[in-house]
Amino acid sequence: MNNRPTPFEIAVDESDLVDLANRLSRTRWPEGETVTDWSQGVPLSYLQNLCRHWSEGYDWRRREADLNRFPHFHQQIDGLRIHFIHVRSPVPDALPIVITHGWPGSFVEFLEVIGPLSDPGAHGGDPADAFHVVCPSLPGYTFSEKPTLTGWGVDRIAQAWAQLMADLGYGRYGAQGGDWGSAVTSRLAVLDTAHVVGIHLNMLSVGGDPGSDDLSEAEVAALEALRYYYSWDSGYAKEQSTRPQSIGYSLVDSPVGLCAWILEKFWSWTDTDGDPVAVLGADRILDNVMLYWLTRSGASSARLYWEAFRNRLEGTVEIPTGVSIYPKEIFRPSRRWAERRYPNIVHWDELTRGGHFAAFEQPAAFVDQLRKFFRIVR
């Protein structure tokens, strides 16, 4: 292996924490919303409560130490330094798997599933289900380097992931993803069919049939959810796909602005009965926000929308595919819609709890879904 990974430890400079505390203390709050719900965005009192905890109760150094329990690395790929977590299983013949996050997520989504996936025997599972786990950060996200030129869209990221797995010595591996991770994983399945044995997705970007006269009740509900998304929930995507630099100034300069931008999606896309802080925990949400804040990733992460929306990738994915549909996902297509692009679906499951951030919300169910699918293709 010529291109060896470089071990990396998260070590935030104290001056960055002092600066954050100062900015939080000097926040210029707007007036409150004129409604009694979230229809105008994150309610003032809700955000103030979370940011009060951020300022007074959140202990980054303790959280930093927890993140460093995992082995982090940097790898130079295609001129860019890519960050990833890499946990080798104690089971020698474990199946390698690359797991990819999306926006506004990060590798923290997967911290609770890495152990059960890599060492199932130590977590009440069957060692035969073991994985060597690779969790990269998308280019421009958290500890991966920010592209300085255009071109880093879904296709190039998938090529980089194929190179990463090859550099790690994995000639046969699986892949998993949701959100942008779903797009990257699907593209990886097209570009690296010689090495990818199967992919698992917890979000599908496939079209429906709004004009069909034989829609099932679930398909009608799916189309209605998609209409709601485009009408009321997709403003962030329009902004980030057209003017990522403009919104980036606010996201990099204001911690409260960044927190609100991310928190709104955890409210909208999670199965938490409208209270993501109560269900997911303030510290866990702030871990994710902090990674964006400390690495100044507001603009660079948003640019993936600008790149990808200008080069939409289509095409059929022929290799074995597993799909898990969570009830609070943005779009919940039917299997017949999904099979137009993924004709080789060998595992399909519709769960009763969970949303867009599947591993973050329902780690045990997420692990179970991956084990069930990859038993078929190992």
C-alpha positions in Angstrom: 0.0 0.0 0.0 1.7 3.2 -1.1 -0.8 5.7 0.2 -1.0 5.0 3.9 -3.5 6.6 6.2 -2.3 9.2 8.7 -3.7 8.8 12.3 -5.6 11.8 13.4 -6.8 13.0 16.8 -9.4 15.6 17.3 -7.8 18.4 19.4 -9.6 21.7 19.2 -7.6 24.8 20.1 -8.8 26.4 23.3 -9.0 29.8 21.5 -11.8 28.4 19.4 -13.8 27.5 22.4 -13.3 30.9 24.0 -14.4 32.5 20.7 -17.5 30.3 20.6 -18.4 31.3 24.2 -18.0 34.9 23.4 -20.2 34.7 20.3 -22.9 32.8 22.1 -22.9 35.5 24.9 -23.3 38.3 22.3 -26.1 36.8 20.3 -28.5 39.3 18.8 -31.8 37.5 19.1 -34.7 38.3 16.8 -38.2 38.7 18.1 -40.3 35.6 18.6 -42.4 34.0 15.9 -46.0 35.0 15.5 -47.3 31.4 15.6 -47.4 28.8 18.3 -45.6 26.0 16.3 -42.6 25.4 14.1 -44.2 26.6 10.9 -42.1 29.7 10.7 -38.9 27.9 11.7 -37.3 27.0 15.1 -39.2 28.7 17.9 -37.2 31.4 19.8 -37.6 29.8 23.2 -36.7 26.3 22.0 -33.5 27.6 20.4 -32.6 29.8 23.4 -33.0 26.8 25.7 -30.6 24.7 23.6 -28.1 27.5 23.2 -28.2 28.1 27.0 -27.2 24.5 27.5 -24.5 24.9 24.8 -23.1 27.9 26.7 -23.5 26.7 30.3 -23.8 22.9 30.3 -22.2 21.4 27.3 -18.6 20.1 27.9 -16.7 19.9 24.6 -13.6 18.5 26.1 -15.5 15.6 27.5 -17.3 15.1 24.2 -14.0 15.4 22.3 -12.5 12.6 24.4 -15.5 10.5 23.6 -15.1 11.1 19.9 -11.4 10.1 20.1 -12.4 6.7 21.4 -12.5 5.8 17.8 -9.5 5.6 15.5 -9.5 8.6 13.1 -7.4 9.0 10.0 -6.6 11.2 7.1 -6.0 9.9 3.6 -4.9 11.9 0.6 -7.2 11.0 -2.3 -7.4 12.9 -5.7 -5.6 15.9 -4.2 -7.9 16.1 -1.2 -7.3 15.1 2.4 -10.2 12.9 3.5 -11.1 12.2 7.1 -12.5 8.8 8.2 -13.0 6.5 11.1 -11.7 3.0 10.6 -12.5 0.2 13.0 -11.2 -3.2 12.1 -13.3 -6.1 13.5 -11.6 -8.7 15.7 -13.2 -11.2 13.3 -10.6 -11.7 10.6 -12.9 -12.5 7.8 -15.4 -9.7 8.6 -16.9 -7.9 5.6 -15.6 -4.4 5.0 -18.3 -1.7 4.8 -18.1 2.0 4.0 -20.9 4.0 5.6 -21.6 7.5 4.3 -23.5 10.3 6.0 -25.3 13.3 4.5 -26.3 16.9 5.3 -26.7 18.1 8.0 -25.2 15.0 9.5 -21.7 13.7 10.2 -19.9 10.7 11.4 -21.4 11.2 14.8 -24.6 9.6 13.5 -22.8 6.3 13.5 -21.0 6.3 16.8 -23.5 4.0 18.5 -23.5 1.4 15.7 -19.8 1.0 15.0 -19.3 -1.3 18.0 -22.2 -3.7 17.3 -21.3 -3.7 13.6 -17.5 -4.4 14.1 -17.7 -6.7 17.1 -21.2 -8.2 17.3 -20.1 -10.9 19.7 -19.4 -8.3 22.3 -22.8 -6.8 21.8 -25.0 -9.9 22.0 -24.8 -10.7 18.3 -23.3 -13.4 16.0 -19.6 -12.9 15.0 -20.6 -14.1 11.5 -22.3 -10.7 11.1 -19.1 -8.7 11.7 -17.9 -5.8 9.6 -14.6 -3.8 9.2 -16.2 -0.3 9.5 -15.1 2.7 7.5 -16.9 6.0 8.1 -15.6 8.8 5.9 -16.5 12.5 6.1 -17.7 14.0 2.9 -15.4 16.5 1.2 -15.9 19.9 2.8 -17.6 18.4 5.8 -16.0 18.5 9.3 -12.4 17.1 9.2 -12.2 16.4 5.5 -10.5 19.0 3.5 -12.5 21.7 1.7 -12.3 21.6 -2.1 -10.9 24.8 -3.6 -12.1 24.0 -7.1 -15.4 22.9 -8.6 -16.0 19.3 -9.5 -16.4 17.5 -6.2 -19.9 16.2 -6.8 -21.4 12.8 -6.1 -19.5 11.0 -8.9 -16.1 12.2 -7.8 -16.8 11.4 -4.2 -17.8 7.8 -5.1 -14.6 7.4 -7.1 -12.7 8.7 -4.0 -14.5 6.1 -1.8 -13.5 3.3 -4.2 -9.9 4.5 -4.0 -10.1 4.7 -0.2 -11.3 1.1 0.1 -8.6 0.0 -2.3 -6.0 1.9 -0.3 -7.1 0.1 2.9 -6.6 -3.2 1.2 -10.3 -4.1 0.8 -10.9 -5.9 -2.5 -14.5 -6.9 -1.6 -16.8 -4.7 0.4 -20.3 -3.4 1.0 -21.6 0.1 1.2 -24.4 1.9 3.1 -25.8 5.4 3.0 -28.7 7.8 3.6 -29.2 11.4 2.3 -26.1 12.3 0.3 -24.7 9.0 1.5 -27.5 7.3 -0.5 -26.5 9.1 -3.7 -22.8 8.4 -3.2 -23.4 4.7 -2.3 -25.7 4.3 -5.3 -23.0 5.8 -7.6 -20.3 3.6 -6.0 -22.4 0.6 -6.9 -22.2 1.7 -10.5 -18.6 2.6 -10.6 -17.0 -0.2 -8.6 -19.1 -3.3 -9.4 -16.0 -5.4 -9.4 -15.6 -4.9 -5.7 -18.9 -3.8 -4.2 -20.9 -6.9 -3.2 -24.1 -5.0 -2.2 -25.4 -1.7 -1.0 -27.9 -0.8 1.7 -29.9 2.4 1.6 -32.1 4.1 4.1 -33.2 6.9 1.7 -34.2 6.5 -1.9 -34.3 9.2 -4.5 -36.7 7.7 -6.9 -39.8 9.2 -8.6 -43.4 8.2 -8.1 -46.5 8.2 -10.4 -48.7 11.1 -9.5 -50.9 10.6 -12.5 -51.4 6.8 -12.0 -54.9 5.5 -11.4 -53.8 2.5 -9.4 -51.9 4.1 -6.5 -51.9 2.3 -3.2 -52.8 4.1 0.0 -49.1 4.2 0.9 -48.1 5.6 -2.5 -50.7 8.4 -2.2 -49.3 9.2 1.3 -45.7 9.2 -0.2 -46.6 11.6 -2.9 -48.3 13.9 -0.4 -45.2 13.9 1.8 -43.1 14.8 -1.2 -45.5 17.7 -2.1 -45.2 19.0 1.4 -41.4 18.8 1.3 -41.2 20.8 -1.9 -43.7 23.3 -0.7 -42.6 23.9 2.9 -39.5 22.0 3.7 -37.0 22.4 0.9 -35.9 26.0 1.2 -32.5 25.0 2.6 -31.8 22.9 -0.5 -32.8 25.7 -2.9 -30.5 28.1 -1.1 -27.6 25.7 -0.8 -27.9 24.5 -4.4 -28.0 28.1 -5.8 -26.2 30.4 -3.4 -24.1 28.3 -1.0 -21.6 31.1 -0.5 -24.2 33.6 0.5 -25.7 31.4 3.3 -22.2 30.2 4.1 -21.2 33.6 5.7 -24.0 33.3 8.2 -23.4 29.7 9.0 -19.7 30.2 9.6 -20.0 33.5 11.5 -23.0 32.8 13.8 -23.1 29.7 16.0 -26.8 30.3 16.8 -27.6 30.7 13.1 -25.8 27.5 12.3 -27.5 25.7 15.2 -31.0 26.8 14.0 -30.2 25.8 10.4 -29.3 22.3 11.5 -31.8 21.9 14.4 -34.7 22.6 12.1 -33.9 19.5 10.1 -33.6 17.3 13.1 -37.1 18.5 14.1 -38.6 18.0 10.6 -37.0 14.7 9.7 -36.8 12.7 12.9 -39.3 10.5 14.6 -39.2 12.4 17.8 -42.8 13.7 18.2 -41.6 17.3 17.5 -39.0 17.4 20.3 -35.6 16.3 19.0 -33.7 17.6 22.0 -35.8 15.6 24.4 -35.5 12.4 22.4 -32.0 12.6 20.9 -30.4 14.6 23.7 -29.0 18.1 23.6 -25.4 16.9 23.8 -25.7 14.5 20.9 -27.3 17.2 18.7 -24.7 19.7 19.7 -21.9 17.3 19.0 -23.0 17.4 15.4 -23.4 21.2 15.4 -20.0 21.6 16.9 -18.3 19.6 14.2 -19.7 22.0 11.6 -18.9 25.0 13.7 -15.3 24.2 14.7 -14.3 23.2 11.2 -16.1 26.2 9.6 -18.0 23.8 7.3 -21.1 25.9 6.7 -20.3 27.0 3.2 -18.2 24.1 2.1 -20.8 21.5 3.1 -23.5 23.5 1.4 -21.6 23.5 -1.9 -22.3 19.8 -2.4 -25.8 20.8 -3.3 -24.5 23.3 -5.9 -22.3 20.6 -7.4 -24.8 17.8 -7.3 -27.9 19.7 -8.5 -25.9 20.7 -11.7 -25.0 17.2 -12.5 -27.9 14.9 -11.6 -26.9 11.3 -12.0 -29.3 8.7 -13.2 -28.8 5.1 -14.3 -29.8 1.7 -13.0 -28.1 0.0 -10.0 -27.8 -3.6 -10.9 -26.0 -5.1 -7.8 -27.9 -6.5 -4.8 -29.6 -3.8 -2.9 -31.2 -3.6 0.6 -33.7 -0.9 1.5 -35.0 0.2 4.9 -37.9 2.6 4.9 -38.4 4.6 8.1 -41.8 6.2 8.7 -40.4 9.8 9.2 -38.2 9.7 6.2 -38.6 12.7 3.8 -39.9 10.4 1.0 -41.1 6.9 1.3 -41.4 5.3 -2.1 -43.1 2.0 -2.8 -41.0 -1.0 -3.8 -42.4 -1.0 -7.3 -41.2 2.6 -7.7 -37.8 1.7 -6.2 -37.3 -1.3 -8.5 -37.2 0.9 -11.6 -33.7 2.1 -10.6 -32.8 -0.7 -8.3 -34.1 -3.9 -10.0 -32.1 -6.2 -7.8 -33.6 -5.4 -4.4 -33.1 -8.5 -2.3 -34.1 -7.0 1.1 -37.0 -4.5 1.7 -38.3 -3.6 5.1 -40.7 -0.9 6.3 -40.0 -0.1 9.9 -42.4 1.3 12.5 -40.1 3.8 14.2 -37.3 6.1 13.0 -36.6 8.9 10.5 -34.0 10.4 8.2 -31.1 10.0 10.6 -31.7 6.2 11.0 -28.5 5.2 12.8 -28.6 8.2 15.1 -32.3 7.7 16.0 -32.7 3.9 16.0 -29.2 2.4 16.3 -30.4 -1.1 17.3 -32.8 -1.3 14.4 -30.2 0.1 12.0 -27.7 -2.5 12.9 -30.3 -5.2 12.6 -31.2 -4.1 9.1 -27.6 -4.1 7.9 -27.1 -7.6 9.4 -30.2 -9.0 7.7 -29.3 -7.6 4.3 -25.6 -8.4 4.2 -26.2 -12.0 5.3 -27.7 -12.4 1.9 -24.7 -11.1 0.0 -21.7 -12.0 2.1 
